[in-house]
Amino acid sequence: MSYRLHLLLHALILSIIFSSPALTPQASAANFPEVMIILDGSGSMWGSAGSQTKIKAAKEVLHQLIPSLPTEVKLGLTVYGHRQKGSCDDIEIMMPAGSDDRSLLLGKVDGISPKGKTPIADSIKMVVDELKTKENETTIILVSDGEETCNPDPCGVVKKLKATGIKFILHVVGFDVDRMQKEELACLAEAAGGQYFDAADSAALLAALQIVQKEVVKKVEYEKAKTTTKKKKSGLGKLKVTYPTGGEKSLAQIRIVRKKDGKTMKTATEPKAESIHPLLSGEYEIFFGYANSNNQKPSEIAPLPVIINGGETTEINLGTLIFNVADAFNKLPASSVTLRRDDGQVVLETPGKNNGYYFFTNKPLPPGTYSFEYFYKTMEAPVVAATGIIIKAKAETVLTLDSGIKIKKHEQNMTGFDLIDNVSGKPTLQVKRRWDNDYPIWYAFAVPPGSYSLNVYLKGMDEPLPVADDIVIKNGELLEFDSGL
């Protein structure tokens, strides 16, 4: 249960906070969503959630999430039932919405010791009353493992609060709740224009959160890769490009093109983590080229436009994607790997025919949200191995590839297989053997954790043979599947 809670809180908070590729330094707190967490501190939180208590699981989740938040994001924390037994007044706003003191917040979380009742309605009312002067909508996330124990009509209370015009939305997370508890908690979310999430089914949770993320992202002030300026005395302007150290091996060149005539003004090879390029005033397009194996030309991504002004320095700040790949997937059966933006646009394709050396080298990239895919010519379509990869300016992002499947080789003449996602019903992996009747069907394929079905194709059979419909692949697990054929 703690794993499901972790997925839920992580996806929900990230969908609200990290949807922007790069936080705008000029954006004030009023232009960025504030988040208030209401945490259940009632006695039932001492109940078991797998191998640990629910309250311990919640604390561990917050300890992982809070330190990773950008300083621009403002948070709040409210807890009920943590100080007295049997009291419906035991509600405390431990940190009002709008705070940025992470250490203080985590210290307060660590001190929570569940004791009392579950005054959900009054907790929400207390929080909403503090939001009367807020101009922007505040997102409230309620985490509870049970129903209201103090107010006979919590849903009615929330409806009245929503009718006041105070700007808030309420999402409710329920875990280990029964049918009646779920109905009550879901009513609260519906009354406040939010959504309810039941931690009983992790696959359903993930599917629901993907829908919520798309809706919440629309409310976040969104700014793509940008430039900032600093005045200089020189009559020339300067372009400054930075990225975290460690990506030098992948970034082969920076090509600077004058926009008015398409002329390449400079090609800087093997640029360091900070490079400065003097230029005449004007409009330019900056092409980043990435190294490829076998002496192939660098792969260039779509250019970033910049304006150079005399006496000023224009900056382009990249982030770096770091690959953390399990040994089982170092020899990925692929002829290319791709980084694709969340709008579907391919940003960078790295070819690797007979040489995948640059597949997993650290890559400096423009801020944005990406997916990681790989492809081999006998596949029906690329395999989406990871999504929601957030690159932020001047920061490192780690992509871990540690889950997947490998089919045990057998005597039957198998020509291929399909791995079907049980949630979407769509193929995640479709592989056919090549001319040598072997490669790559017996290799280890990196796929996201989830629930799958497996169909295999045997020589002489017109239809696929379904061999399993209950395959579960977990984080950090390479599943070696024996079809029994």
VMD Tcl script that draws the C-alpha trace (Angstrom):
set ca {
  {0.00 0.00 0.00}
  {2.85 2.42 0.70}
  {4.05 1.97 -2.90}
  {0.60 2.89 -4.23}
  {0.43 5.92 -1.94}
  {3.89 6.98 -3.12}
  {2.83 6.73 -6.78}
  {-0.35 8.67 -6.13}
  {1.11 11.58 -4.19}
  {4.14 11.75 -6.45}
  {2.12 11.87 -9.69}
  {-0.52 14.26 -8.32}
  {1.92 16.82 -6.87}
  {4.24 16.65 -9.88}
  {1.31 17.14 -12.26}
  {0.51 20.38 -10.40}
  {4.03 21.66 -9.81}
  {6.48 20.39 -12.40}
  {4.52 20.69 -15.61}
  {6.53 23.77 -16.72}
  {9.80 22.97 -18.51}
  {11.55 25.86 -16.80}
  {10.32 28.04 -13.97}
  {10.23 31.69 -14.95}
  {12.51 33.68 -12.62}
  {10.37 36.78 -13.14}
  {7.15 34.98 -12.16}
  {5.87 36.05 -8.77}
  {4.38 33.66 -6.22}
  {0.96 34.94 -7.27}
  {1.49 33.48 -10.72}
  {2.39 29.99 -9.54}
  {-0.05 27.51 -7.96}
  {0.04 27.12 -4.20}
  {-0.57 23.67 -2.73}
  {-2.01 22.87 0.72}
  {-1.66 19.28 1.95}
  {-4.22 18.11 4.53}
  {-2.81 15.00 6.19}
  {-4.82 12.49 8.21}
  {-3.34 12.25 11.73}
  {-6.14 10.17 13.24}
  {-5.48 7.01 15.21}
  {-6.26 4.73 12.27}
  {-3.07 5.93 10.56}
  {-1.19 3.50 12.81}
  {-2.77 0.75 10.72}
  {-0.56 -1.37 8.52}
  {0.26 -0.45 4.94}
  {2.25 -3.43 3.77}
  {5.34 -3.77 5.94}
  {4.99 -0.36 7.60}
  {2.35 1.87 9.15}
  {0.36 4.29 7.00}
  {1.75 7.32 8.83}
  {5.31 6.15 8.26}
  {4.60 5.62 4.57}
  {3.14 9.15 4.29}
  {6.16 10.68 6.04}
  {8.59 8.87 3.73}
  {6.71 10.11 0.66}
  {6.87 13.74 1.87}
  {10.57 13.40 2.66}
  {11.19 12.34 -0.93}
  {9.00 14.99 -2.54}
  {9.53 18.18 -0.52}
  {13.34 18.56 -0.92}
  {13.04 18.14 -4.70}
  {10.60 21.05 -5.15}
  {11.91 24.27 -6.73}
  {12.21 27.18 -4.32}
  {9.55 29.10 -6.28}
  {6.86 26.58 -5.28}
  {4.92 27.52 -2.15}
  {3.42 24.86 0.12}
  {1.28 24.47 3.20}
  {0.52 21.69 5.69}
  {-2.58 21.03 7.78}
  {-3.00 18.02 10.09}
  {-5.98 16.77 12.08}
  {-6.31 14.23 14.90}
  {-2.63 14.29 15.89}
  {-2.73 15.94 19.34}
  {-5.74 14.71 21.28}
  {-7.89 11.62 21.51}
  {-11.63 12.04 21.00}
  {-11.52 15.74 20.05}
  {-13.24 17.11 16.95}
  {-11.37 20.41 17.40}
  {-7.95 18.85 16.96}
  {-7.04 20.62 13.69}
  {-3.81 22.52 13.16}
  {-2.58 24.54 10.21}
  {1.04 23.71 10.83}
  {2.21 25.81 7.89}
  {-0.05 28.22 5.95}
  {-0.20 27.98 2.17}
  {2.54 30.12 0.66}
  {5.48 28.96 2.78}
  {8.87 28.00 1.32}
  {10.60 26.71 4.47}
  {11.08 23.06 3.49}
  {13.14 22.08 6.54}
  {10.55 23.46 8.95}
  {7.75 21.67 7.11}
  {9.53 18.31 7.22}
  {10.35 18.79 10.88}
  {6.66 19.26 11.61}
  {5.80 16.18 9.55}
  {8.29 14.09 11.54}
  {6.65 15.15 14.79}
  {3.16 13.93 13.84}
  {1.88 11.12 16.09}
  {-1.66 9.92 15.18}
  {-4.11 9.89 18.09}
  {-7.65 11.11 17.53}
  {-10.68 11.56 15.35}
  {-11.20 12.50 11.70}
  {-12.71 16.05 11.45}
  {-12.41 16.28 7.66}
  {-15.10 18.92 7.02}
  {-13.84 21.37 9.64}
  {-10.27 20.89 8.42}
  {-11.25 21.84 4.89}
  {-13.29 24.80 6.19}
  {-10.36 26.07 8.26}
  {-8.04 25.88 5.25}
  {-10.52 27.51 2.85}
  {-11.19 30.36 5.29}
  {-7.48 31.22 5.06}
  {-7.74 31.53 1.26}
  {-10.29 34.40 1.12}
  {-7.67 36.97 0.13}
  {-5.95 34.76 -2.47}
  {-6.42 35.88 -6.08}
  {-5.40 32.60 -7.67}
  {-6.89 29.16 -7.18}
  {-5.23 27.08 -4.43}
  {-5.00 23.31 -4.85}
  {-5.83 21.31 -1.72}
  {-4.80 17.65 -1.50}
  {-6.56 15.68 1.24}
  {-4.98 12.35 2.24}
  {-7.28 10.19 4.40}
  {-7.74 6.54 5.23}
  {-11.29 6.83 6.55}
  {-14.55 8.72 6.70}
  {-15.59 11.85 8.61}
  {-16.17 11.19 12.35}
  {-17.30 14.65 13.51}
  {-19.61 16.31 10.97}
  {-22.74 14.51 9.74}
  {-22.64 16.14 6.28}
  {-19.04 16.84 5.18}
  {-20.02 16.89 1.51}
  {-22.61 19.59 2.19}
  {-19.97 21.68 3.96}
  {-17.67 21.53 0.96}
  {-20.52 22.47 -1.43}
  {-21.28 25.57 0.66}
  {-17.59 26.53 0.73}
  {-17.38 26.19 -3.05}
  {-20.49 28.37 -3.43}
  {-18.79 31.26 -1.59}
  {-16.58 31.92 -4.60}
  {-13.32 31.33 -2.75}
  {-10.89 29.96 -5.31}
  {-9.86 26.41 -4.45}
  {-9.96 22.93 -5.88}
  {-9.89 19.78 -3.76}
  {-8.38 16.45 -4.77}
  {-8.91 13.55 -2.37}
  {-6.65 10.52 -1.92}
  {-8.19 7.53 -0.16}
  {-6.28 4.34 0.57}
  {-7.41 1.14 2.18}
  {-11.01 2.44 2.39}
  {-14.25 0.49 2.11}
  {-17.13 1.23 -0.27}
  {-19.01 3.65 2.03}
  {-15.82 5.53 2.93}
  {-14.94 5.81 -0.72}
  {-18.37 7.24 -1.57}
  {-18.05 9.93 1.08}
  {-14.51 10.92 0.10}
  {-15.41 10.94 -3.60}
  {-18.34 13.26 -2.87}
  {-15.95 15.78 -1.29}
  {-13.74 15.87 -4.38}
  {-16.71 16.17 -6.74}
  {-18.22 19.00 -4.70}
  {-14.98 20.99 -4.94}
  {-14.35 20.41 -8.63}
  {-11.51 17.95 -8.03}
  {-11.01 14.24 -8.45}
  {-10.99 11.25 -6.13}
  {-8.24 8.62 -6.25}
  {-8.59 5.16 -4.75}
  {-5.27 3.50 -3.90}
  {-6.74 0.01 -4.16}
  {-5.70 -0.40 -7.82}
  {-2.36 1.09 -8.81}
  {-2.95 0.60 -12.53}
  {-6.27 2.47 -12.39}
  {-4.66 5.19 -10.28}
  {-1.94 5.81 -12.83}
  {-4.45 5.96 -15.68}
  {-6.61 8.47 -13.77}
  {-3.63 10.64 -12.83}
  {-2.59 10.96 -16.45}
  {-6.01 12.49 -17.18}
  {-5.76 14.83 -14.17}
  {-2.29 15.93 -15.18}
  {-3.49 17.16 -18.59}
  {-6.25 19.22 -16.96}
  {-4.08 20.76 -14.22}
  {-1.24 21.61 -16.61}
  {-3.56 24.13 -18.31}
  {-3.60 26.18 -15.09}
  {0.17 26.39 -14.71}
  {2.02 29.35 -16.16}
  {4.10 27.64 -18.80}
  {7.30 28.99 -20.35}
  {9.59 27.13 -22.74}
  {13.34 27.53 -23.14}
  {14.03 31.23 -22.68}
  {16.78 33.79 -22.70}
  {17.87 36.30 -20.10}
  {20.06 39.33 -20.66}
  {22.85 41.07 -18.82}
  {24.22 44.42 -19.93}
  {27.83 44.73 -21.03}
  {29.94 47.70 -22.06}
  {31.21 46.10 -25.27}
  {29.58 47.07 -28.56}
  {29.35 43.41 -29.47}
  {26.79 41.11 -27.97}
  {27.55 37.70 -26.53}
  {25.82 34.34 -26.43}
  {26.42 32.30 -23.28}
  {25.50 28.60 -23.25}
  {25.56 26.61 -20.01}
  {24.65 23.09 -18.89}
  {25.58 20.92 -15.87}
  {28.96 19.25 -16.19}
  {28.89 15.62 -17.29}
  {27.22 16.09 -20.65}
  {30.36 17.00 -22.61}
  {30.66 13.55 -24.19}
  {27.29 13.81 -25.94}
  {27.25 17.46 -27.02}
  {29.48 17.45 -30.11}
  {28.91 20.98 -31.36}
  {27.00 24.25 -31.18}
  {26.21 25.75 -34.59}
  {25.23 29.44 -34.70}
  {23.25 30.49 -37.80}
  {22.33 34.06 -38.75}
  {18.62 34.03 -39.35}
  {18.35 36.67 -42.09}
  {20.46 34.75 -44.61}
  {20.87 31.26 -43.09}
  {24.65 31.62 -42.93}
  {26.53 29.60 -40.33}
  {28.52 32.17 -38.37}
  {30.29 29.73 -36.04}
  {30.49 26.03 -35.24}
  {31.89 25.41 -31.77}
  {33.03 21.78 -31.45}
  {33.16 19.92 -28.14}
  {31.75 22.89 -26.17}
  {32.42 22.92 -22.44}
  {29.72 23.20 -19.76}
  {29.98 26.99 -20.10}
  {30.88 28.65 -23.39}
  {30.70 32.28 -24.57}
  {30.40 33.35 -28.21}
  {30.82 37.03 -29.29}
  {28.37 38.01 -32.05}
  {27.12 41.04 -33.91}
  {23.65 42.28 -33.00}
  {20.86 40.41 -34.76}
  {18.61 37.37 -34.79}
  {20.17 33.90 -34.69}
  {19.20 30.25 -34.54}
  {21.23 27.96 -32.30}
  {21.58 24.33 -33.38}
  {22.84 21.76 -30.85}
  {24.52 18.72 -32.40}
  {24.91 15.40 -30.56}
  {27.63 12.82 -31.13}
  {26.92 9.56 -32.95}
  {28.88 6.33 -33.26}
  {30.84 5.09 -36.29}
  {31.94 8.61 -37.28}
  {28.42 9.60 -38.31}
  {27.56 13.31 -38.45}
  {26.14 14.82 -35.24}
  {22.35 14.70 -34.87}
  {21.00 18.26 -34.62}
  {17.85 19.19 -32.75}
  {15.39 21.93 -33.73}
  {17.06 25.34 -33.35}
  {16.50 27.70 -30.43}
  {15.93 31.32 -31.56}
  {17.86 34.12 -29.82}
  {18.27 37.86 -30.24}
  {21.73 39.30 -29.65}
  {21.94 42.97 -28.62}
  {25.11 45.03 -28.50}
  {26.61 45.33 -25.04}
  {24.43 42.54 -23.67}
  {24.82 38.82 -22.96}
  {22.04 36.45 -23.94}
  {21.94 33.13 -22.09}
  {20.71 29.70 -23.07}
  {20.63 27.39 -20.06}
  {20.24 23.68 -20.71}
  {19.61 20.82 -18.29}
  {21.35 17.45 -18.44}
  {19.66 14.06 -18.73}
  {21.63 11.38 -16.87}
  {20.99 7.73 -17.71}
  {20.94 5.18 -14.88}
  {20.65 1.90 -16.77}
  {20.64 -1.58 -15.24}
  {23.29 -3.94 -16.63}
  {20.60 -6.11 -18.23}
  {19.66 -3.28 -20.61}
  {23.10 -1.95 -21.52}
  {22.90 -3.92 -24.78}
  {19.43 -2.73 -25.67}
  {18.14 -4.48 -28.85}
  {17.72 -1.24 -30.78}
  {19.01 0.48 -33.89}
  {18.09 3.92 -32.52}
  {16.84 5.69 -29.40}
  {14.65 8.77 -29.40}
  {13.81 11.62 -27.05}
  {10.35 13.00 -27.83}
  {8.66 16.10 -26.38}
  {5.32 15.73 -24.64}
  {3.66 17.43 -27.64}
  {4.74 14.45 -29.79}
  {7.62 16.21 -31.54}
  {10.82 14.16 -31.92}
  {13.65 16.22 -30.40}
  {16.67 13.95 -30.75}
  {17.18 10.60 -32.48}
  {20.44 8.77 -31.80}
  {21.27 6.06 -34.35}
  {23.30 3.07 -33.24}
  {23.51 0.43 -35.91}
  {25.90 -2.19 -34.52}
  {27.12 0.37 -31.98}
  {24.90 1.77 -29.23}
  {27.70 3.62 -27.42}
  {25.89 6.98 -27.44}
  {22.48 5.60 -26.46}
  {23.04 6.26 -22.78}
  {25.63 9.04 -22.60}
  {24.49 12.04 -20.54}
  {22.73 14.56 -22.78}
  {22.38 18.35 -22.31}
  {18.87 19.32 -23.46}
  {16.56 22.35 -23.60}
  {14.10 22.49 -20.68}
  {10.91 20.53 -21.31}
  {9.10 17.26 -20.71}
  {10.26 14.25 -22.69}
  {9.68 10.56 -23.30}
  {12.41 8.00 -24.05}
  {11.82 5.49 -26.87}
  {13.83 2.86 -28.71}
  {13.32 1.07 -32.01}
  {14.62 -1.87 -34.05}
  {13.64 -2.63 -37.62}
  {11.76 -5.82 -36.67}
  {9.53 -3.92 -34.22}
  {6.09 -2.77 -35.33}
  {6.53 0.56 -33.53}
  {8.95 2.24 -31.10}
  {8.91 1.08 -27.48}
  {8.09 3.90 -25.05}
  {10.33 2.96 -22.14}
  {9.78 6.09 -20.00}
  {7.53 9.18 -20.00}
  {7.28 12.40 -18.00}
  {11.04 13.07 -18.02}
  {11.31 16.67 -16.83}
  {14.41 18.63 -17.84}
  {15.00 21.91 -15.98}
  {17.55 24.60 -16.80}
  {20.94 24.18 -15.05}
  {19.73 20.99 -13.34}
  {20.37 17.27 -13.68}
  {17.55 14.79 -14.28}
  {18.14 11.07 -13.75}
  {16.33 8.56 -15.99}
  {16.40 5.07 -14.51}
  {15.81 2.08 -16.77}
  {15.63 -0.96 -14.52}
  {12.45 -2.85 -15.42}
  {11.70 -5.07 -18.38}
  {11.11 -8.54 -19.78}
  {13.15 -11.31 -21.37}
  {11.57 -14.37 -23.00}
  {13.28 -17.65 -22.14}
  {14.51 -19.35 -25.29}
  {12.67 -22.55 -26.17}
  {12.67 -25.26 -28.83}
  {9.54 -24.07 -30.63}
  {10.23 -22.05 -33.77}
  {9.00 -18.65 -32.52}
  {8.85 -15.81 -35.04}
  {7.91 -13.01 -32.65}
  {5.79 -11.81 -29.76}
  {3.51 -8.96 -28.62}
  {3.51 -7.56 -25.06}
  {0.10 -5.93 -24.44}
  {-0.58 -3.31 -21.73}
  {-3.59 -4.59 -19.75}
  {-4.71 -1.05 -18.84}
  {-4.76 0.53 -22.29}
  {-5.17 -2.69 -24.26}
  {-2.48 -1.46 -26.66}
  {0.82 -3.15 -27.51}
  {3.83 -1.89 -25.58}
  {6.28 -4.14 -27.42}
  {5.90 -5.89 -30.80}
  {8.95 -7.84 -31.93}
  {9.61 -10.06 -34.94}
  {12.80 -12.02 -35.55}
  {15.15 -10.90 -38.31}
  {16.66 -12.90 -41.16}
  {18.84 -15.06 -38.89}
  {15.69 -16.43 -37.17}
  {17.00 -15.38 -33.77}
  {17.80 -11.73 -33.04}
  {16.36 -9.89 -31.16}
  {13.50 -11.91 -29.66}
  {15.56 -13.52 -26.86}
  {17.07 -10.22 -25.64}
  {16.14 -8.17 -22.56}
  {13.67 -5.38 -23.44}
  {13.23 -2.34 -21.19}
  {9.53 -1.59 -20.58}
  {7.72 0.44 -17.88}
  {6.40 -1.32 -14.77}
  {2.84 -2.53 -15.19}
  {0.43 -5.37 -15.92}
  {0.75 -7.11 -19.29}
  {-0.46 -9.94 -21.51}
  {1.84 -11.88 -23.85}
  {1.04 -13.29 -27.29}
  {3.63 -15.32 -29.22}
  {3.85 -16.11 -32.92}
  {4.94 -19.63 -33.91}
  {5.98 -20.75 -37.34}
  {3.11 -22.44 -39.18}
  {0.36 -20.78 -37.07}
  {-1.87 -18.11 -38.64}
  {-2.94 -16.53 -35.34}
  {-0.95 -15.44 -32.27}
  {-0.91 -17.79 -29.30}
  {-1.86 -16.09 -25.98}
  {0.46 -17.58 -23.37}
  {-0.17 -15.26 -20.39}
  {-2.56 -12.48 -19.36}
  {-1.30 -11.76 -15.84}
  {2.33 -10.73 -16.26}
  {3.33 -8.10 -13.67}
  {6.60 -6.21 -14.11}
  {7.77 -4.18 -11.12}
  {10.27 -1.38 -10.64}
  {13.82 -2.71 -10.60}
  {12.74 -6.08 -11.99}
  {13.81 -7.92 -15.14}
  {11.14 -10.58 -15.58}
  {12.54 -13.70 -17.28}
  {9.37 -15.27 -18.64}
  {9.12 -18.99 -19.39}
  {6.27 -19.57 -21.83}
  {6.43 -23.33 -21.36}
  {6.64 -23.90 -25.12}
}
mol new
graphics top color blue
foreach p $ca { graphics top sphere $p radius 0.5 }
foreach p [lrange $ca 0 end-1] q [lrange $ca 1 end] { graphics top cylinder $p $q radius 0.2 }
display resetview
